[in-house]
Amino acid sequence: MRTRVLKFGLYADEQGLARVSELVEEAVGSRSARIVDETIVRTFPGSELSTADVYDHLAEQWAVEHPAQSSGAREPIELRVHLLCSLRTWRAVGKTVIKTLCPEGMAPHICRVPWAAA
């Protein structure tokens, strides 16, 4: 086992971020893995790019899916979750979180928290 990182680009407020964090915790809970650290990235160290530059499409997605609503406190961020686990478990946790974020799969739907697997 070693430390591996799950990365999710999100367009979220505090409530949306908490929801995604809970989904990760639930996905990890029943497996032989442990969350070592959780980091919220707003700018990428050593790069001129911000998370707004990288995940601007998520803000656009929100605007299209919620045309008359304000985005409120939502902002583009990257959630990095460091897990102590095997590669197989890391993949399983990632797939579980993605499936829970988008239970409709590829069918047209509106995301509660626009996201991208990074």
C-alpha positions as CSV (number, residue, x, y, z in Angstrom):
1,M,0.0,0.0,0.0
2,R,1.1,3.5,-0.7
3,T,-0.3,7.0,-0.8
4,R,-2.3,7.8,-4.0
5,V,-4.2,10.9,-4.9
6,L,-7.8,11.3,-6.2
7,K,-8.3,14.7,-7.9
8,F,-11.7,16.2,-8.7
9,G,-12.3,19.6,-10.4
10,L,-15.4,21.1,-8.9
11,Y,-17.6,24.1,-9.3
12,A,-18.8,24.2,-5.8
13,D,-19.7,26.2,-2.7
14,E,-19.0,24.9,0.8
15,Q,-22.1,22.7,0.8
16,G,-21.2,21.1,-2.6
17,L,-17.6,20.6,-1.4
18,A,-18.9,18.9,1.8
19,R,-21.1,16.6,-0.3
20,V,-18.2,15.5,-2.5
21,S,-16.0,15.0,0.6
22,E,-18.7,12.8,2.2
23,L,-19.0,10.8,-1.0
24,V,-15.3,10.1,-0.9
25,E,-15.5,9.1,2.8
26,E,-18.4,6.7,2.1
27,A,-16.5,5.2,-0.9
28,V,-13.4,4.7,1.3
29,G,-15.3,3.5,4.4
30,S,-16.0,-0.1,3.3
31,R,-12.6,-0.7,1.7
32,S,-9.1,-1.2,3.0
33,A,-8.0,2.4,2.5
34,R,-7.5,5.4,4.7
35,I,-7.8,9.1,3.9
36,V,-4.4,10.6,4.8
37,D,-5.1,14.2,3.7
38,E,-7.7,16.3,1.9
39,T,-6.5,19.5,0.1
40,I,-8.5,22.2,-1.7
41,V,-6.4,23.8,-4.5
42,R,-7.3,27.2,-5.9
43,T,-4.0,27.9,-7.7
44,F,-1.5,25.4,-9.0
45,P,2.0,25.8,-7.5
46,G,4.7,26.5,-10.0
47,S,2.1,27.3,-12.7
48,E,0.5,30.5,-14.0
49,L,-2.8,28.7,-14.3
50,S,-5.5,29.0,-11.6
51,T,-8.2,26.5,-11.0
52,A,-10.5,29.0,-12.7
53,D,-8.4,28.7,-15.8
54,V,-8.4,24.9,-15.8
55,Y,-12.0,24.3,-14.7
56,D,-13.8,27.3,-16.4
57,H,-16.0,24.9,-18.3
58,L,-17.6,23.8,-15.1
59,A,-18.8,27.4,-14.4
60,E,-20.1,27.5,-18.0
61,Q,-21.9,24.1,-17.4
62,W,-23.5,25.6,-14.3
63,A,-24.7,28.6,-16.2
64,V,-26.2,26.5,-18.9
65,E,-27.9,24.1,-16.5
66,H,-29.2,26.8,-14.2
67,P,-29.9,29.8,-16.6
68,A,-31.9,32.0,-14.2
69,Q,-29.9,31.2,-11.0
70,S,-27.0,33.0,-9.5
71,S,-23.9,30.8,-8.9
72,G,-23.7,32.3,-5.4
73,A,-20.5,31.3,-3.6
74,R,-19.6,28.6,-6.1
75,E,-16.0,28.7,-7.4
76,P,-13.8,26.4,-9.4
77,I,-11.6,24.4,-7.1
78,E,-9.7,21.1,-7.2
79,L,-10.2,18.7,-4.4
80,R,-7.2,16.4,-3.8
81,V,-7.8,13.4,-1.5
82,H,-4.6,11.5,-0.5
83,L,-5.5,7.8,0.2
84,L,-3.3,5.1,1.7
85,C,-4.4,2.1,-0.4
86,S,-3.6,-0.3,-3.2
87,L,-3.9,0.7,-6.8
88,R,-6.9,-1.5,-7.2
89,T,-8.6,0.1,-4.2
90,W,-7.7,3.6,-5.5
91,R,-9.4,2.8,-8.8
92,A,-12.5,1.4,-7.1
93,V,-12.9,4.4,-4.9
94,G,-12.6,6.8,-7.8
95,K,-15.1,4.8,-9.9
96,T,-17.6,4.7,-6.9
97,V,-17.3,8.5,-6.4
98,I,-17.8,9.2,-10.1
99,K,-20.8,6.9,-10.3
100,T,-22.4,8.5,-7.2
101,L,-21.8,12.0,-8.6
102,C,-23.4,11.1,-11.9
103,P,-25.8,8.2,-11.3
104,E,-27.4,8.9,-14.7
105,G,-24.2,8.1,-16.5
106,M,-23.9,9.6,-20.0
107,A,-27.7,10.3,-20.2
108,P,-28.6,14.0,-20.2
109,H,-29.0,15.4,-16.6
110,I,-28.2,18.3,-14.4
111,C,-25.3,17.9,-12.0
112,R,-25.8,19.1,-8.4
113,V,-22.1,19.9,-8.3
114,P,-20.4,20.2,-11.8
115,W,-17.2,18.2,-11.7
116,A,-14.4,16.7,-13.7
117,A,-12.1,13.9,-12.8
118,A,-8.6,15.4,-12.9
